Amino acid sequence: MNPKVGVLALGSHEERHGAALPPDTDAKLASHVALEAAKRAGAKFLGVLHSSYELPDVDTGRHQTLEQLLDELRARLLSAKQVLGICAVVLVNGHGGNEPLRERLQALERDLDMHVAFNNAIVEFEGPHAATGELSMGAAIGICDGSRLAEHLNFSSHPEVGFVGLEGARRRYAWAERHAQEVSRQGVRVDKSLGVELVERAVSDVIEDIRKLSNFLGERDF
């Protein structure tokens, strides 16, 4: 496609994901999908950001402010432009709390004269936090410990699983209440075949964004 297109992963590094997944699950999933898409599409892999943001009343671990996330993103994109000649970037987001970043991207694009696409496929495909989808995707890339599933489902010890025990988040966000009810009704399982399918769908979605940016750059006069 176009070597002027970069792929950068966004995720959290210190977020509770129950007993069966590591605290940096989002960063690892996003990095895996971003790297695989970059390899297949011939784009530049730009690594993963350290900063992440979380929504108010969602107490799942240590995150940074939206401004800190934006500052790190701006610095990374500027470096990619200056050092690698990157003109457009797909952001592969693996952490739902980062979604407010979308609203700041238009101004960032103007500042850097760079087109930025926000890909949220991982978050959209995986469903409730640390539940079946995310566990299964974790199993697909080798970061899920299925032997700890019973411990994982102890919502008193791990209230973040499906947000079942996060009362503040459930009261504030309708989607959090829906996710919690879904997990309470349907339970949680690890299905590696499902995880492979979801990861592949996410990779394909990112590749499509890379293709669109490549076509966009092909129409510009550099």
C-alpha positions, 0 to 999 in steps of 0.5 A: 500500500503506502509506506507513508502510512503508520499504525500506532496502538493505544491501550492501557497498561495498568488496568485490572482485568480480573484474574485471568488477564494481565493489567496490560491486556489492552496494550497487548491486544492493540499492539498485536492487531496493529503489528499484524495489520501493518505487516500485511498491509505494508504500513509502518508499525509505530509501537504503542503509547504508554498513556491512557485515559479513563472515563469518570466513575470507571475505577479499574486502575491507573490511567492518565489525563486526556491531556497527557494522552493527547500530549504523548500522541502529538509527540509520537506523531510528530516524531513519526512525521519528522523521522519516518516521513509518515503522513497518515496514521491509523490509531488502533485502540484497545481501551474503551476509555480512550474513546473521548480522544476522537473529539480531539483528533481534528485539531491534531490533524490540523496542527500536524498536517497529518490525517489520523484515523481512529480504529475502535474495532477491538473495543467494539468486537470484544464486548463487556470488559474482561468478559468472554470476548476479551478473554477469548481474544486474550487466549488467541494471542496467548495472554489468557490464563484459563485455569483461573476462570473460577477466580476471575468470576468472583465479582467480589474480588474482581468487580471490574469483570463486566463492570458487575461490581462497579456501581458508580459506572453502572449508575452513570453509563447505560452501556455499563449497566447493559454490559453488567447485566449481560455478564450476570445473565450469560456468564463468562467463558474462554473460547479460543476459536471465537478469539481468533475470529475476533482478532482476525476481524479487528486486523481486517478492519485496521487493514481497511483503514490503512487502505483508505488512507493509502488511497487518500495519500495517493490523491495528494500532491507531495 
